[in-house]
Amino acid sequence: MKNVKLIFVLLLMVNCTTDSSEVQETQDELIPQTLSCVDNLPQVKITNNSALSFDVAIYGQDYSELHAENLTTSADTDWLELANNDIIIVATNDLVYGQKIQLSILPCESIEVEVDENDLLIVSVD
């Protein structure tokens, strides 16, 4: 009878232990994700969702031109890496003059700006 009880207890222990892969998955969920960005330059992307073409320019804090481009309808810039953290983005054309957005962006930050369908320069929110 003692052997039967011992076998029963051993069977319960084996059935009640968690699978090691489940334990590893739980541990992986608890470990915070490491950031891949250390000191990368901030990035900006500008998209034109308007029915009009716009000239866009990015200026640094000292008003030096960092980037300028003509964006046709539905066009966008590539991701632009900027050495300046404080920038001014200007969008203009013959009908809509000099819309501006001033941004302070941090290293590793990526910001999307767009001219929306109402011809307004806005920061995109995903």
PyRosetta script that sets phi, psi and omega in degrees:
from pyrosetta import init, pose_from_sequence

init()
pose = pose_from_sequence("MKNVKLIFVLLLMVNCTTDSSEVQETQDELIPQTLSCVDNLPQVKITNNSALSFDVAIYGQDYSELHAENLTTSADTDWLELANNDIIIVATNDLVYGQKIQLSILPCESIEVEVDENDLLIVSVD")
pose.set_psi(1, -36.4)
pose.set_omega(1, 177.5)
pose.set_phi(2, -61.7)
pose.set_psi(2, -39.6)
pose.set_omega(2, -179.6)
pose.set_phi(3, -65.9)
pose.set_psi(3, -36.8)
pose.set_omega(3, 179.3)
pose.set_phi(4, -66.0)
pose.set_psi(4, -42.1)
pose.set_omega(4, 178.3)
pose.set_phi(5, -64.5)
pose.set_psi(5, -41.4)
pose.set_omega(5, -179.9)
pose.set_phi(6, -64.3)
pose.set_psi(6, -43.3)
pose.set_omega(6, 178.6)
pose.set_phi(7, -64.6)
pose.set_psi(7, -40.7)
pose.set_omega(7, 179.1)
pose.set_phi(8, -62.1)
pose.set_psi(8, -42.5)
pose.set_omega(8, 178.8)
pose.set_phi(9, -65.5)
pose.set_psi(9, -42.4)
pose.set_omega(9, 178.3)
pose.set_phi(10, -62.7)
pose.set_psi(10, -41.2)
pose.set_omega(10, 178.4)
pose.set_phi(11, -64.0)
pose.set_psi(11, -39.8)
pose.set_omega(11, 177.8)
pose.set_phi(12, -63.9)
pose.set_psi(12, -40.4)
pose.set_omega(12, -179.9)
pose.set_phi(13, -64.7)
pose.set_psi(13, -42.3)
pose.set_omega(13, -178.8)
pose.set_phi(14, -66.6)
pose.set_psi(14, -40.9)
pose.set_omega(14, -178.5)
pose.set_phi(15, -74.2)
pose.set_psi(15, -23.2)
pose.set_omega(15, -176.5)
pose.set_phi(16, -94.2)
pose.set_psi(16, -6.1)
pose.set_omega(16, 178.8)
pose.set_phi(17, -79.4)
pose.set_psi(17, 146.6)
pose.set_omega(17, 180.0)
pose.set_phi(18, -83.2)
pose.set_psi(18, 151.7)
pose.set_omega(18, 177.2)
pose.set_phi(19, -69.0)
pose.set_psi(19, 137.8)
pose.set_omega(19, -176.7)
pose.set_phi(20, -63.0)
pose.set_psi(20, -29.8)
pose.set_omega(20, 177.9)
pose.set_phi(21, -68.3)
pose.set_psi(21, -35.2)
pose.set_omega(21, 176.5)
pose.set_phi(22, -66.3)
pose.set_psi(22, -38.9)
pose.set_omega(22, 178.6)
pose.set_phi(23, -64.8)
pose.set_psi(23, -42.7)
pose.set_omega(23, 179.7)
pose.set_phi(24, -63.4)
pose.set_psi(24, -41.8)
pose.set_omega(24, 178.8)
pose.set_phi(25, -62.5)
pose.set_psi(25, -41.5)
pose.set_omega(25, 178.9)
pose.set_phi(26, -64.1)
pose.set_psi(26, -42.2)
pose.set_omega(26, 178.6)
pose.set_phi(27, -64.9)
pose.set_psi(27, -39.8)
pose.set_omega(27, 178.8)
pose.set_phi(28, -62.6)
pose.set_psi(28, -35.0)
pose.set_omega(28, 179.4)
pose.set_phi(29, -69.1)
pose.set_psi(29, -29.3)
pose.set_omega(29, -177.7)
pose.set_phi(30, -82.0)
pose.set_psi(30, -22.8)
pose.set_omega(30, -179.0)
pose.set_phi(31, -77.8)
pose.set_psi(31, 124.8)
pose.set_omega(31, 179.4)
pose.set_phi(32, -64.8)
pose.set_psi(32, 145.2)
pose.set_omega(32, 179.5)
pose.set_phi(33, -70.2)
pose.set_psi(33, 134.9)
pose.set_omega(33, 178.0)
pose.set_phi(34, -79.1)
pose.set_psi(34, 142.8)
pose.set_omega(34, 179.8)
pose.set_phi(35, -82.1)
pose.set_psi(35, 135.7)
pose.set_omega(35, -179.1)
pose.set_phi(36, -85.0)
pose.set_psi(36, -9.5)
pose.set_omega(36, -177.4)
pose.set_phi(37, -103.1)
pose.set_psi(37, 129.6)
pose.set_omega(37, 178.7)
pose.set_phi(38, -108.0)
pose.set_psi(38, -66.1)
pose.set_omega(38, 179.5)
pose.set_phi(39, -138.4)
pose.set_psi(39, 39.6)
pose.set_omega(39, 179.1)
pose.set_phi(40, -67.0)
pose.set_psi(40, 152.7)
pose.set_omega(40, 177.7)
pose.set_phi(41, -66.8)
pose.set_psi(41, 148.0)
pose.set_omega(41, 175.4)
pose.set_phi(42, -65.4)
pose.set_psi(42, 152.8)
pose.set_omega(42, -177.9)
pose.set_phi(43, -125.2)
pose.set_psi(43, 147.7)
pose.set_omega(43, 176.7)
pose.set_phi(44, -134.6)
pose.set_psi(44, 140.5)
pose.set_omega(44, 174.2)
pose.set_phi(45, -129.1)
pose.set_psi(45, 134.5)
pose.set_omega(45, -178.8)
pose.set_phi(46, -117.6)
pose.set_psi(46, 129.9)
pose.set_omega(46, -179.0)
pose.set_phi(47, -120.7)
pose.set_psi(47, 139.9)
pose.set_omega(47, 177.0)
pose.set_phi(48, -105.8)
pose.set_psi(48, 104.2)
pose.set_omega(48, 176.5)
pose.set_phi(49, -101.3)
pose.set_psi(49, 15.3)
pose.set_omega(49, -179.1)
pose.set_phi(50, -88.6)
pose.set_psi(50, 166.1)
pose.set_omega(50, 174.2)
pose.set_phi(51, -84.1)
pose.set_psi(51, -3.1)
pose.set_omega(51, -178.4)
pose.set_phi(52, -113.1)
pose.set_psi(52, 154.2)
pose.set_omega(52, 171.9)
pose.set_phi(53, -80.2)
pose.set_psi(53, 148.5)
pose.set_omega(53, 179.2)
pose.set_phi(54, -133.6)
pose.set_psi(54, 143.1)
pose.set_omega(54, 167.5)
pose.set_phi(55, -89.8)
pose.set_psi(55, 124.7)
pose.set_omega(55, 178.6)
pose.set_phi(56, -116.9)
pose.set_psi(56, 146.0)
pose.set_omega(56, 178.3)
pose.set_phi(57, -141.9)
pose.set_psi(57, 147.6)
pose.set_omega(57, 175.5)
pose.set_phi(58, -119.1)
pose.set_psi(58, 127.2)
pose.set_omega(58, -179.0)
pose.set_phi(59, -116.4)
pose.set_psi(59, 146.7)
pose.set_omega(59, 174.6)
pose.set_phi(60, -81.0)
pose.set_psi(60, 178.1)
pose.set_omega(60, -179.2)
pose.set_phi(61, -59.8)
pose.set_psi(61, -30.5)
pose.set_omega(61, 179.5)
pose.set_phi(62, -90.1)
pose.set_psi(62, 13.2)
pose.set_omega(62, 179.3)
pose.set_phi(63, 67.7)
pose.set_psi(63, 17.5)
pose.set_omega(63, 172.9)
pose.set_phi(64, -78.3)
pose.set_psi(64, 139.8)
pose.set_omega(64, -178.6)
pose.set_phi(65, -76.6)
pose.set_psi(65, 120.7)
pose.set_omega(65, 179.9)
pose.set_phi(66, -94.5)
pose.set_psi(66, -28.8)
pose.set_omega(66, -179.2)
pose.set_phi(67, -162.3)
pose.set_psi(67, 143.2)
pose.set_omega(67, 174.5)
pose.set_phi(68, -143.7)
pose.set_psi(68, 141.7)
pose.set_omega(68, -176.9)
pose.set_phi(69, -161.8)
pose.set_psi(69, 149.0)
pose.set_omega(69, 172.7)
pose.set_phi(70, -96.1)
pose.set_psi(70, 122.2)
pose.set_omega(70, 179.1)
pose.set_phi(71, -105.6)
pose.set_psi(71, 115.7)
pose.set_omega(71, 175.6)
pose.set_phi(72, -77.3)
pose.set_psi(72, 175.6)
pose.set_omega(72, 179.8)
pose.set_phi(73, -55.5)
pose.set_psi(73, 132.3)
pose.set_omega(73, 178.1)
pose.set_phi(74, 65.0)
pose.set_psi(74, 16.9)
pose.set_omega(74, 178.5)
pose.set_phi(75, -95.8)
pose.set_psi(75, 162.9)
pose.set_omega(75, 174.3)
pose.set_phi(76, -146.6)
pose.set_psi(76, 163.4)
pose.set_omega(76, 176.2)
pose.set_phi(77, -85.6)
pose.set_psi(77, 166.5)
pose.set_omega(77, 168.4)
pose.set_phi(78, -73.2)
pose.set_psi(78, 174.9)
pose.set_omega(78, 171.7)
pose.set_phi(79, -68.4)
pose.set_psi(79, 121.7)
pose.set_omega(79, -177.0)
pose.set_phi(80, -101.8)
pose.set_psi(80, 120.9)
pose.set_omega(80, 175.7)
pose.set_phi(81, -86.0)
pose.set_psi(81, 130.4)
pose.set_omega(81, -174.3)
pose.set_phi(82, -119.0)
pose.set_psi(82, 133.9)
pose.set_omega(82, 178.4)
pose.set_phi(83, -77.6)
pose.set_psi(83, -21.0)
pose.set_omega(83, 179.9)
pose.set_phi(84, -94.2)
pose.set_psi(84, 140.8)
pose.set_omega(84, 177.3)
pose.set_phi(85, -90.5)
pose.set_psi(85, -27.5)
pose.set_omega(85, 178.5)
pose.set_phi(86, -103.7)
pose.set_psi(86, 115.0)
pose.set_omega(86, -174.7)
pose.set_phi(87, -132.0)
pose.set_psi(87, 161.3)
pose.set_omega(87, 172.8)
pose.set_phi(88, -126.3)
pose.set_psi(88, 126.3)
pose.set_omega(88, 177.8)
pose.set_phi(89, -106.6)
pose.set_psi(89, 129.5)
pose.set_omega(89, -177.4)
pose.set_phi(90, -122.7)
pose.set_psi(90, 133.5)
pose.set_omega(90, 174.7)
pose.set_phi(91, -124.5)
pose.set_psi(91, 130.6)
pose.set_omega(91, -177.4)
pose.set_phi(92, -149.3)
pose.set_psi(92, 155.2)
pose.set_omega(92, 169.2)
pose.set_phi(93, -154.7)
pose.set_psi(93, -169.8)
pose.set_omega(93, -176.4)
pose.set_phi(94, -68.0)
pose.set_psi(94, -25.3)
pose.set_omega(94, -176.9)
pose.set_phi(95, -100.4)
pose.set_psi(95, -33.3)
pose.set_omega(95, -178.0)
pose.set_phi(96, -120.0)
pose.set_psi(96, 111.6)
pose.set_omega(96, -170.9)
pose.set_phi(97, -103.8)
pose.set_psi(97, 125.8)
pose.set_omega(97, 165.0)
pose.set_phi(98, 59.6)
pose.set_psi(98, 46.4)
pose.set_omega(98, 172.4)
pose.set_phi(99, -71.4)
pose.set_psi(99, 138.2)
pose.set_omega(99, -175.6)
pose.set_phi(100, -131.0)
pose.set_psi(100, 146.5)
pose.set_omega(100, 169.4)
pose.set_phi(101, -132.1)
pose.set_psi(101, 128.1)
pose.set_omega(101, 176.1)
pose.set_phi(102, -102.9)
pose.set_psi(102, 130.6)
pose.set_omega(102, -177.4)
pose.set_phi(103, -130.4)
pose.set_psi(103, 145.3)
pose.set_omega(103, 167.7)
pose.set_phi(104, -115.2)
pose.set_psi(104, 110.8)
pose.set_omega(104, -176.5)
pose.set_phi(105, -114.2)
pose.set_psi(105, 149.2)
pose.set_omega(105, -175.6)
pose.set_phi(106, -99.4)
pose.set_psi(106, 158.0)
pose.set_omega(106, 173.0)
pose.set_phi(107, -53.5)
pose.set_psi(107, 143.5)
pose.set_omega(107, -179.9)
pose.set_phi(108, 75.8)
pose.set_psi(108, -3.6)
pose.set_omega(108, -178.3)
pose.set_phi(109, -86.7)
pose.set_psi(109, 140.9)
pose.set_omega(109, 176.5)
pose.set_phi(110, -122.9)
pose.set_psi(110, 126.0)
pose.set_omega(110, -176.9)
pose.set_phi(111, -126.1)
pose.set_psi(111, 134.5)
pose.set_omega(111, 175.4)
pose.set_phi(112, -105.9)
pose.set_psi(112, 130.6)
pose.set_omega(112, 178.1)
pose.set_phi(113, -119.2)
pose.set_psi(113, 144.8)
pose.set_omega(113, 179.2)
pose.set_phi(114, -141.1)
pose.set_psi(114, 153.9)
pose.set_omega(114, 165.0)
pose.set_phi(115, -94.2)
pose.set_psi(115, 113.7)
pose.set_omega(115, -173.8)
pose.set_phi(116, -80.1)
pose.set_psi(116, -177.2)
pose.set_omega(116, -176.3)
pose.set_phi(117, -66.5)
pose.set_psi(117, -14.5)
pose.set_omega(117, 176.0)
pose.set_phi(118, -97.7)
pose.set_psi(118, 14.5)
pose.set_omega(118, 179.0)
pose.set_phi(119, 66.0)
pose.set_psi(119, 26.8)
pose.set_omega(119, 178.7)
pose.set_phi(120, -102.7)
pose.set_psi(120, 137.2)
pose.set_omega(120, 176.9)
pose.set_phi(121, -83.8)
pose.set_psi(121, 118.8)
pose.set_omega(121, -176.1)
pose.set_phi(122, -137.4)
pose.set_psi(122, 160.4)
pose.set_omega(122, 170.9)
pose.set_phi(123, -86.8)
pose.set_psi(123, 126.5)
pose.set_omega(123, -178.4)
pose.set_phi(124, -72.9)
pose.set_psi(124, 142.1)
pose.set_omega(124, 176.2)
pose.set_phi(125, -119.2)
pose.set_psi(125, 123.2)
pose.set_omega(125, 179.8)
pose.set_phi(126, -89.8)
pose.dump_pdb("model.pdb")
